[in-house]
Amino acid sequence: MAEIEFTLIRKECKFLDPRNNWDCVVVPIEIRRDPLTGRTARICHFRVGKWKSPDFRTVIPGTEVWCPFCPDKVLEKTPRFPEEILPEGRLVRHDSVLFPNLAPYDGISGVVSIGPEHFLPMTGFSVERLVNAFGLCFSFFERLRERKHPDSVHPLIMWNYMPASGSSVIHPHLQILSSSSPPNLLRERDEAALKYYGKTGRNFWDDFIEKERGGERYIAGTGRIHWISAFAPSGVAGDVLAIVKEVHTFFDLLEEDLTALCDGFTRVMAAYEDFGMGSFNLALYQGSVENEHSCLHAVFSPRTYFYQKLGTPDTGAIRHLFDEPIVMSYPEEIAGHIRSFFKRP
């Protein structure tokens, strides 16, 4: 575990503040390095207390009229997969439906509508509903693997919840891809984990869990899943990692793992909603098949608007063009807030 390092550089920015009689103000800044990839994040100009929760009353009304994911339209307005990919065209599990994406991102690109309600707040998702939606994704990926589809190499699951996350549809839904070309960060994480394994003979994520367990960023353990506030996050209000120990791929997940994972997601959503956040991105990173160097993990990243009236996003040039996150809350304080939600029954 000696190879895992939590490196940070502390800095100070000084200026004479016209809001405070031109007194000298000192603002602390930290530049933190991700212990796996080496990517850096800037922890700076901190928010005090909670964020201001967005008012969705101005954007939601009327969107259900044209929403293709609502139950009265989902089987009429959504496409079907061709027979060589999925003979029945779509997959259905209880109140979730899986179908092709009309705006595809790869050769295999789909959407999973989550339940019949057009809008659910972050505290409105039951564990059962999430289990149905994610389970449907896994069933589809298993079908692709059985058929040995050339794009079944890297199955991906993503969730853009509400507009600040990049979602253009209010109705809750997952996006899925299966590709022979892994996205940049997935490839980077896997290569870094393989490099770590080559140097140490150990799985990075196993060592990472033991390094963080019991510390100020460790949130909780639920079954084989460990919930940790990321040391160098991507989100403006931090990220939460959900690491499934001893599980490399979606196909290794047990039903109790999926239930524990979805239960944890509901707790993280409730904690961030209480924190004043109203959107998030979620991604599941599958490890490589038949290897010992990586494992399945999820990243939950809250999103917001810096200025809601103008729709100012939380990603500016330093994030978009220099690929360096700006984080306005200490991950250790975020962990403390979320930890209390895992103690609730």
Buried (B, 14 or more C-beta within 10 A) or exposed (E): EEEBEBEBEEEEEEEEEEEEEEEEEEEEBBBBBBBBBEBBBBBBEEBEEEBEBBEBEEEEEEBBEEBBBBBEBBEEBBBEBEEEBBEEBBBBBEBBBBBBBEEEBBBBBBBBBBBBBBBBEBEBBEBEBBBBBBBBBBEBBBBBBEEEBEBBBBBBBBBBBBBBBBBEBBBBBBBBBBBEEBBEBBEBBBBBBBEBBEEBEBBBBBBBBEBBEEEEBBBBBBBBBBBBBBBBBBBBBBBBBBBBBEBBBBBBBEEEBBBBBBBBBBBBBBBBBBBBBBBBBBBBBBBBEEBBBBBBBBBBBBBBBBEBEEEEBBBEEEBEEEEBBBBBBBBEBBBBBBBEBBEEE
